[in-house]
Structure formats: structure tokens, C-alpha cells
Amino acid sequence: MTPVLAAAARRWVVQTASRPYLAIYTEALAELSGEDSWFRALVGGLPESRFQIEGLDPAAAGRLGTAQWPSTVSFSVPLPLPAADRRAAGARRERFETALADLVTVLAAPDPVSEASGSTFEAALAALSNLGNGRPLSPLLQSDSAARRVLDAWRGALQPAADALLDAPRPYPSRLSEPGVTEALALCGWLCRALRPLEAQPPAANLAHAVGGGAPGLAALHGWWRNATPFVLSEPQIALREHYLKEDRLKSNRAETANIRIMRLRFERRLAHTVYRRASALIAGSERVRRWQVQLGASPAQITLRSGGLRLSRPDWLSQPVFPEPTGAVVVWCGEVGPGANLETLLRAFDLVRRRRPEARLRLCAQAVGHADDLARCQALIVSLRLGSCVAFEVLPSDHSAADRAEIYRSAQVVVLSGSTEEVPAALLDAMTLGRAVAAVRVGGVPDVLGAAGLLSAPNDLLALARHLLRLLGDAALRRQLAEVGRQRAALFSADAWVQLHRQLYARVLTEETLKNEAVRADAGNPVGEFSPGDFEFGDEP
């Protein structure tokens, strides 16, 4: 190769790595438009990059709001594809049903987590990805012949396990029973929703970023299979764990059999394993998330730990001085009312606090209410515990501003977090940034973010939570010490640090993939010149 062509190849690699065209896969489309969202920070910090947002929730088309975005950002929300012509579908029906049968066989097999079954699972998904790619899969899944193939494959996978009982114990004890026609139809119906990301035509980006496992991870795999697009996976919380917890809550749902629940969880587990194996890099939202990823097959060298998940501290609040705390013993909780908020534990703990400190007050500020029943239960418990004179319950308007939240936190001596969800609550970084002492629950990424800047108790331990609240309310020096440490730790989760992490990660992934592709070309007799990673310079130059 001539020196001119070699230099051109080097420049192309550098430009590809420093000016990527990014496809972002997410189910939480509405969260991107917030004034303090991680995506706004990324767009502002990487002005040289193009972003294609692929929303995976068809119902999210009306949630984009009126937010203004630069010309480098575009959005795409999947719309229902038109039903395929039955005559045209007939040409690919056999390939589809073969791939579907392979998928069901893997999931129903006695050992669905072996390496061999993982390869078969990925091959079946890749075949379905090829059959989708801008064409609907739902009409094929909803056909009678597909249901028959699913039923035959399911029963066929269980038969060897039943025969093995006569000779030796099975390597993996299957809890699946003989399926019926209704269960085969139910599984096809669920797969219509689960495989929907494969129906889209992935953008021709040179890098993808999946926000969370599950559907975003499957969409990123789809792009990798179709366009060889490398992808980064961010997991603020483990999607697979959320599926397990959800299934545990839905056990009483008589509309679903145990067979369907088992097949769904096996699909999610195998999908997580495949996504981790194929991702070029993983960002874990906490140490607990990192351990799950390693347990499910991710290489530790691939994982970057970014405590806090997708939460960022507000730079304007960090630049302001800490406001003096109020003279009264005020505890503030701010968040979304729902099953994960665990407000019952908080209210019962505060009932113990007010017996020692009758002047103490609790201010509950609901940013959103998941279900009216949750709100009604909280209000009923306040009445039952006779806390009406010392607990104030407020529902914030939907258009409340960041300044409104800042005033709420500044009205507190102590900010309390009682939630049991894995994701780091926004109130944690907000309270730390504004210089308020925090009493929180040891769950998810909260310990990683809070560090030594607050007091932690076990989930649902109302006695420990009450002790921590009493200790903080009675010790002003401790509150000041924790507030100072919290402000220092909040600076670690700034937008600048977030952008720098992603700039370096994107550049590394793109460079490694480009060098890998060029090495393949060189082995094929089409070299592009001699150069090393030290030749690359990454920057924002036009």
C-alpha cells in the first residue's frame, strides 16, 4: 500500500473513533428529555457525534415532549409493521419455523444453561433476526403451523429427559411438565412481544449503546448480527433480576401456568448470557450489578464500574454554597409512591422516632404516584398510627422544576431514602449535592454512591432506620461532617466525568473493532498499512 493510502486509512480510523455515529437503544424514552438527564449531558459533551435514538416501546411515541434537540440527534419509535402477504411469507415460513423450533428446544431442554445450548440459542435468534430486519414476525408466530411446531419441539425436548429418569439423574432438574395446546399458543403470544426488536431494521451506525438488558440488549444484538455494529451495554440495574422479582410477585396469576413462567425466565437468562458475551464493553451501575454480570458469563475485563447508574449530580447545585439547615427537626422523603418506595417501613420507623422526639416532623413529597392504591394505603397508615400532626404528605405537580426540589431538600435536616429498588434514586445525589445528611437503605447501588457520606440500614429494618434518624437529628456535628463528605462524593458523579468515561469507552471500542476488521482484511490479502494504537489521537477538532 502506498504511504498516501496508509495515511488515509489511519485518518479514517481516527475519525471513526472520535466522531462516532451512535445508535442508542432504550425503553425509557421519556427519561431522555429531562433537563438533568444523562443523555442531555452526553449530547452536550460529544457535539461531534451523531445520535440515533431507537425507542423500543411503541406506546412511547407521544412521550417525547416538546424538548429541543440539536440537529445531531434524531428519534425513531417503532410503529406496527403491516401484516405480511401470506404468499410472500410462505417462502420463508419453513426457515422461520425451523429457527423457532430450535429456540423452543433449547429453552425446554433439561440443561438450558450449557455452552452447547447457548450456541444453539444464539444461532436460532440470529436466524430470526435475519428473517425480521424490517419485516413482521408476528403473523408467522400467530399461525397454527407455528403453534404446532412449538408444541412438537417442546414435547420432543422433554422426552429425552423423561427417558433419562430410568437410568440416571438428569444434569439439570427440569420443572417443566407436558405442555398443552393452550400453553403453546400462550408462548407464541409472548414471543410476539419479546422478539419485536428483531422486526425493525437497525440503523447503519458504527457504534450502538444499549441502555439496560432485555429488549435494548436484543436490539443491539440485532444490529450486531445484521450490520456488525459493536455495542456497549449500560446496566444501572440487572434486568434479569427484575424479571425474577416480577415473576415472584405474579405467582398468584392463575392466567399463566408454571410452564410459561419457566420458559420466559429461561429465555431472559439465556438472552442476558448472549448479550454479555457479544457486548464489546459493559458499564455496571453498582458492584452488585457487576457481580451478576460476571456470574452470567461476562468477562471481568469488559466491565467498567460506574456507581450511580444513569444518575448525575447537578453542576449548578454543586457550584452554589450550602444553605443553612432549618432549626427544626425535619426529615424529608422525596420520590415516587409505589411498591418499591417502602413507605410503610418509613412511617413505622418515624412512629418510633416521634416517641423520642415529639417535635420531629416528616415531610413526604411524592413526585409521582404509581397507583392510587399505594397512595391510599400510605394515607390510611398515617391515620392508623396517629401521625397526622407530624407527617405532611404532598403530591408535587407534574411540571415541578429542579428549583422546587432543591427547596424541598433544603427544608430538611435529614433526607431519608427507604426504597428497596435496585436503581439509585435521584434523591440520593440531589441530597448529597445540596449538603444534607442522608439515612438510606443498603440496596442496589446506594452503598456505592453514598459511601461514608450517610448511614445505611438493611431493607425493611425499621428499628435500624429509626435509630439512624434519631442519631442524625440529635447530632448537628455529625450532620455537618456527612454533608461535607457527601458534597465531595457528589462531584464524582458530575456530567463532565460521565462524558469523559463514555468518550474514552467509545473511542476504545471503535478503535479495537476497527483494528480487528483491518487485521481480517490484511489476512485476506488486502492490507491497509502498518500502524499501532499509539498513532491515534482522539479529540474534538473539526
Buried (B, 14 or more C-beta within 10 A) or exposed (E): BEEEEBBBBBEEBBEBBBBBBBBBBBBBBBBBBBEBBBBBBBBEBBEBBBBBBBBBBEEBEEBBEEEEBEEBBEBEBBEEBEEBEEEEBEEBBEBBBBBBBBBBBBBBBBBBBBEEBBEBBBBBBBBBBBBBBEBBBBBBBBBEEBBBBBBBBBBBBBEEBEEEEEEEEEEEEBEBEEBBEEBBBBBBBBBBEBBBBBBBBBBEBBBBBBBBBBBBBBBBBBBBBBBEBBBBBBBBBBBBBBBEBEBEEEEEEEEBBEBBBBBBBBBBBBBBBBBBBBBBBBBBBBEBBBEBBBEBBBEEEBBBBBBBBBBBBBBEBBEEEBBEBEEEBBBBBBBBBBBBBBBBBBBBBBBBBBEEBEEBBBBBBBBEBBEEEBBEBBBEBBEEBEBEEBBBBEEBEEEEEBEEBBEBBBBBBBBBBBBBBBBBBBBBBBBBBBBBBBBBBBBBBBBBBBBEBBBBBEBBBBEBBBBBBBBBBEEEEEBBBBBEBBBEBBBEBBBEBBBEEBBEBBBBBBBBBBBEBBEEEBEEEEBBBEBEEEEBEBEEEE
